[in-house]
Structure formats: structure tokens, C-alpha cells
Amino acid sequence: MDAARPENATSSSPSLMQRLEHFIPKLVVAPTFIAMLVFIYGYILWNAVLSMTNSRFLPSYDFVGFKQYELLMDNDRWGVAVVNLILFGGLFILICLAIGVTLAILLDQKIRQEGAIRTIYLYPMSLSFIVTGTAWKWMLNPGLGLEKLVRDMGFENFEFDWIVDPDMAVYTLVIAAVWQSSGFVMAMFLAGLRGIDSSIIQAAQIDGASIPRIYWRIIVPALRPVFFSAFIILSHIAIKSFDLVMAMTGGGPGYQTDLPATFMYVHSFTRSQIGLGSASAMLMLGGVLALLIPYLYSELRGTKNG
């Protein structure tokens, strides 16, 4: 009996290979986890600290409470940036959703050369917003682009100078952003359409429903999760839009096309107001979280119910 005990103890304890199989995945993931912890969440925490200090050119740790947030709310340029975000984001999301759904429905009709057409629509998404902004800046420049082209064709009274018009310049950002992102939305809805059971459509056709009625009453309501996901993604793109604005208008004329992201950059790195820039960044983070938390909650609840 005594001789058997060590044997059983040895067999029940994990072997070296089992220990390695247990720890190696953790060791592989650990560097990425530590990097994310430090360079994402650590910097978010540091930014929150700076937003409550009087930091200017360099970080300072003289805490002033919520003074930077009060200054931010009183800043006229921040007010313009918020209004522009509401206008830009609202139009950008609505137009992208409308175009994406329409293109997806058209492609769902099994048209010829669907692959080539889908590639053409998706191509703009492969470009960076820097490239998109630069290209549209050239096209909308009154002295180089569309206005000059039409005038050279003989229409000398034609005018399209939105990009230099303080009241209209923000709409040029919408045009460029929609051009780039609507194809991606189309792909999302097309995938959703292809996932709908065809027997439901066939049953509705047997009952005498027309194709437009089938899409309006059956298919589009079934795509609510896709609508929600597209809304979240487009909202995130709108809130953090920076490179498109800098490449296309630079925030001008004046600061009439400023968005919160450009406001944060200008005040943090060119105006030596790190505390104020950090406060604006925290409000942007709050906007992103306000969108992501309901989305994650609905996803987790759906997974739990499933």
C-alpha cells in the first residue's frame, strides 16, 4: 500500500508538457496584453489626469479640478466643432445608410457582373481618408476642379465653391466621407440580405406580395441588427474624423469645418494647451462610450439569450 501511494501521486500531478501547454498561450498573449494595458488604457487614464490640470506646453500636475471642462464649454471654437459634428455626423450616417441599403437591394437582384460592380463600390474604402481628402480637395477647388472643368465646357456662369465658402464647406466633408464609406455599408447590408431565408420570400410571393412590399415589410425589418451595427461603425468614424478634415480643409475657412478631433489636436499640439485638449479628448471618449456600451450590452444579452 505504501509503495502505491507515490505512484498515484505522480500520475495525478501534471506533467511538464501539460504545464507548458497551459502556460505557453498565456506567455504568447502576455506582451500584447501588457502593451494594450499600458499604451491604451494607461494613456486614457493619463489623459484623464491631464484634463484636470493646468498643463500647457508640457504636462503639469497642478490640479485645477474641472476648470478645463468649464473653459472648454465657454470656448466658441469648441461650440462650432460640436455643431459641425452633429451636422456632419447626422448627414454622413443617414446618407450612407440610404445609399448602402439601396445599392445592396439592387445587387441582391442577381444582376450581371455583380462582382465587378461590388468591387467598384468597395474600392473607395480601401483608400485612407488622407488620400480621399486630398483627391476631393483638388476636385472641389474652384480654380482646378469641377468648377473650372464645367466653365471650360462653355458654362461660364457655373459656380461650385463650397470648399471655400464658410457656410457650405462642412458639406464637402460629408460628400467625401459618404463617397468613401457607403460601399462598406452596402457590403454589410448585402451580407445581411444573403443571410435571409429565401423560403420566407417565396412564401410572400405565393401570397401575392410584390417585390417592393416584400422588401419594405419583411426584409428591411429583418435587417435591424445590420442597421444597428452600421450606425455604430459610422458614428465611430464620424466622432474620430481627423485626417479627412486636415487633408481636405484643414479646419477652414477659419475654423468653420473644425470637428472635436481637430480641435483637440490644434489645442494640444499647436496652441500649447494640453489640459484643454485633454478635456476635449475625454468628452470625445465619452461620446464613443455612449455608443459602444448599448451596442455591447445588446450583443452580450443576445449571446446570453442564445
C-alpha positions in Angstrom: 0.0 0.0 0.0 2.8 2.4 0.9 4.6 1.7 -2.4 1.5 2.5 -4.4 1.0 6.0 -2.9 3.9 7.7 -4.6 2.9 6.2 -7.9 -0.7 7.6 -7.7 0.7 11.0 -6.5 3.0 11.1 -9.5 0.3 10.1 -12.0 -2.2 12.7 -10.7 0.3 15.6 -10.8 0.5 17.5 -14.2 3.5 16.6 -16.4 6.0 19.1 -17.7 4.3 19.1 -21.1 0.9 19.7 -19.6 2.3 22.7 -17.7 3.9 24.1 -20.9 0.6 23.7 -22.8 -1.1 25.6 -20.0 1.4 28.5 -19.7 2.7 28.9 -23.3 -0.6 30.5 -24.7 -0.5 32.9 -21.7 3.1 33.8 -22.4 2.4 34.4 -26.1 -0.6 36.7 -25.3 1.1 38.5 -22.3 3.2 41.1 -24.4 0.2 42.2 -26.4 -2.0 42.4 -23.2 0.7 44.4 -21.4 1.1 46.7 -24.4 -2.6 47.3 -24.6 -2.9 47.9 -20.9 -0.1 50.5 -20.9 -0.5 52.2 -24.3 -4.3 52.3 -24.5 -5.8 52.2 -21.1 -2.8 53.7 -19.4 -2.8 56.7 -21.7 -6.5 57.1 -21.3 -6.0 57.3 -17.6 -3.1 59.7 -18.0 -5.2 61.9 -20.4 -8.0 62.0 -17.8 -5.5 63.2 -15.2 -4.1 65.9 -17.5 -7.6 67.1 -18.3 -7.8 68.1 -14.6 -4.5 70.0 -14.5 -3.3 73.4 -15.9 -0.9 71.7 -18.3 0.1 73.8 -21.2 3.2 73.2 -23.4 4.4 70.3 -21.1 2.4 68.2 -18.7 1.9 69.7 -15.3 0.3 68.1 -12.2 -1.1 71.2 -10.6 -4.7 70.0 -10.3 -7.5 72.5 -11.0 -10.5 70.2 -10.9 -13.0 70.7 -13.7 -11.7 74.1 -14.7 -10.5 72.9 -18.1 -14.0 71.5 -18.9 -15.6 74.8 -17.9 -13.2 76.6 -20.2 -14.0 74.1 -22.9 -17.7 74.8 -22.6 -17.1 78.5 -22.9 -14.8 78.2 -26.0 -16.6 79.3 -29.1 -14.4 77.1 -31.3 -15.5 74.0 -29.4 -19.1 75.0 -29.9 -18.5 75.2 -33.6 -16.8 71.9 -33.6 -19.7 70.2 -31.7 -22.3 71.7 -34.1 -20.2 70.6 -37.1 -20.0 67.1 -35.7 -23.8 66.9 -35.3 -24.3 68.2 -38.8 -21.6 66.2 -40.4 -22.3 63.0 -38.4 -26.0 63.2 -39.0 -25.9 63.7 -42.7 -23.0 61.2 -43.1 -24.8 58.4 -41.3 -28.2 59.0 -42.9 -26.9 59.3 -46.5 -24.5 56.3 -46.1 -27.3 54.1 -44.7 -29.7 55.2 -47.5 -27.1 54.6 -50.3 -25.9 51.4 -48.8 -29.3 49.9 -48.4 -30.3 50.9 -52.0 -27.2 49.5 -53.6 -27.4 46.3 -51.6 -31.0 45.8 -52.7 -30.1 46.4 -56.3 -27.2 44.0 -56.2 -29.4 41.4 -54.5 -31.4 41.1 -57.7 -28.6 38.8 -59.1 -27.6 41.3 -61.8 -24.9 40.6 -64.3 -21.3 41.5 -63.4 -22.2 41.8 -59.7 -18.7 41.0 -58.6 -17.2 43.8 -60.7 -19.8 46.3 -59.6 -19.4 45.3 -56.0 -15.6 45.8 -56.3 -16.1 49.3 -57.8 -18.4 50.3 -54.9 -16.0 48.9 -52.3 -12.8 50.4 -53.8 -13.0 53.8 -52.1 -13.0 52.0 -48.7 -9.5 50.7 -49.5 -8.2 54.3 -49.5 -7.1 56.2 -46.5 -9.0 59.3 -45.6 -5.9 61.3 -46.3 -6.0 60.2 -49.9 -9.7 60.8 -50.1 -9.4 64.2 -48.6 -6.6 65.2 -50.9 -8.4 64.0 -54.0 -11.7 65.7 -53.2 -9.8 68.9 -52.3 -8.4 69.0 -55.8 -11.8 68.2 -57.4 -13.7 70.8 -55.4 -11.0 73.5 -55.8 -12.7 76.3 -57.8 -9.5 77.0 -59.8 -8.6 73.4 -60.5 -11.5 71.0 -60.3 -15.2 70.7 -61.1 -16.0 74.4 -61.4 -13.1 75.0 -63.8 -14.0 71.9 -65.8 -17.6 73.0 -66.3 -16.6 76.5 -67.2 -14.1 75.3 -69.8 -17.0 73.4 -71.4 -18.7 76.7 -72.0 -20.9 77.2 -68.9 -19.1 80.3 -67.7 -21.6 81.2 -65.0 -21.3 77.8 -63.2 -20.2 78.1 -59.6 -19.4 75.4 -57.1 -17.1 77.0 -54.5 -18.4 75.2 -51.4 -15.0 74.2 -50.2 -14.0 77.9 -49.7 -17.5 79.0 -48.5 -17.6 79.2 -44.7 -21.3 78.3 -44.6 -21.0 75.3 -47.1 -17.5 73.9 -46.5 -18.7 71.3 -43.9 -21.0 69.8 -46.6 -17.9 69.0 -48.7 -16.7 66.8 -45.9 -20.0 64.9 -46.0 -19.6 64.4 -49.8 -16.1 62.9 -49.4 -16.9 60.8 -46.4 -20.1 59.3 -48.0 -18.2 58.5 -51.2 -15.6 56.5 -49.2 -17.9 54.7 -46.7 -21.2 54.0 -48.5 -19.7 51.0 -50.3 -18.7 49.4 -47.0 -22.3 49.9 -45.7 -23.5 48.3 -48.9 -21.4 45.2 -48.3 -22.8 44.9 -44.7 -26.4 45.0 -45.9 -25.7 42.7 -48.9 -24.3 40.1 -46.5 -27.4 40.6 -44.4 -29.7 40.2 -47.4 -27.9 37.0 -48.5 -28.4 35.6 -45.0 -32.2 35.8 -45.1 -34.0 32.6 -45.7 -35.3 32.5 -49.3 -38.3 30.4 -48.3 -39.8 33.5 -46.5 -39.6 35.5 -49.7 -41.1 32.7 -51.7 -44.0 32.3 -49.3 -44.7 36.0 -49.5 -44.6 35.9 -53.3 -47.1 33.0 -53.3 -49.4 35.1 -51.1 -49.3 37.8 -53.9 -46.9 40.3 -52.3 -45.0 42.5 -54.7 -41.2 42.7 -54.5 -41.2 46.3 -53.1 -43.7 45.3 -50.4 -41.6 42.2 -49.5 -38.5 44.3 -49.0 -40.4 47.0 -47.1 -42.4 44.8 -44.8 -40.3 41.6 -44.4 -36.6 42.0 -45.5 -35.8 45.5 -44.2 -37.2 44.9 -40.7 -35.2 41.7 -40.6 -32.0 43.7 -41.1 -32.4 45.7 -37.9 -29.1 44.2 -36.4 -27.3 45.3 -39.5 -28.7 48.8 -39.3 -27.6 49.0 -35.6 -24.1 47.7 -36.4 -23.7 50.1 -39.4 -24.9 53.0 -37.2 -22.4 52.2 -34.5 -19.5 52.0 -37.0 -20.4 55.1 -38.9 -20.9 57.1 -35.7 -17.4 56.0 -34.6 -16.0 57.1 -37.9 -17.7 60.5 -37.6 -16.6 61.2 -34.0 -12.9 60.4 -34.6 -12.7 62.1 -38.1 -9.5 63.9 -38.2 -7.4 63.0 -41.3 -10.2 63.8 -43.7 -10.7 67.3 -42.3 -6.9 68.0 -42.1 -6.3 66.8 -45.7 -9.4 68.5 -47.2 -10.0 71.8 -45.4 -7.5 72.0 -42.5 -10.5 73.1 -40.4 -11.0 76.2 -42.5 -12.1 78.5 -43.8 -11.1 79.9 -40.4 -12.3 77.2 -38.1 -15.7 76.6 -39.8 -15.0 73.0 -40.5 -13.5 72.1 -37.2 -14.5 68.8 -35.6 -13.8 67.8 -32.0 -10.8 65.7 -33.2 -9.2 68.6 -35.0 -10.0 70.9 -32.1 -8.2 68.5 -29.7 -5.1 68.3 -32.0 -4.8 72.0 -32.6 -5.1 73.0 -28.9 -2.9 70.2 -27.6 0.0 70.4 -30.1 0.0 73.8 -31.8 -1.5 76.1 -29.2 0.2 74.5 -26.2 -3.0 73.9 -24.2 -2.6 70.3 -23.3 -5.1 70.5 -20.4 -7.8 71.9 -22.7 -7.0 69.4 -25.4 -7.2 66.5 -22.9 -10.6 67.7 -21.7 -11.9 67.7 -25.3 -10.4 64.2 -25.8 -12.2 62.9 -22.7 -15.5 64.2 -24.0 -14.9 62.5 -27.3 -14.2 59.3 -25.4 -17.5 59.8 -23.6 -19.3 60.1 -26.9 -17.7 56.9 -28.2 -18.6 55.0 -25.0 -22.2 56.3 -25.2 -22.5 54.5 -28.5 -20.4 51.4 -27.7 -21.9 50.5 -24.3 -25.5 50.0 -25.6 -24.1 48.0 -28.5 -22.1 45.7 -26.3 -25.0 45.3 -23.9 -27.3 44.2 -26.7 -24.7 41.9 -28.1 -24.0 40.3 -24.8 -27.7 40.0 -24.0 -28.3 38.4 -27.4 -25.5 35.9 -26.7 -26.8 35.1 -23.3 -30.4 34.5 -24.6 -29.0 32.4 -27.4 
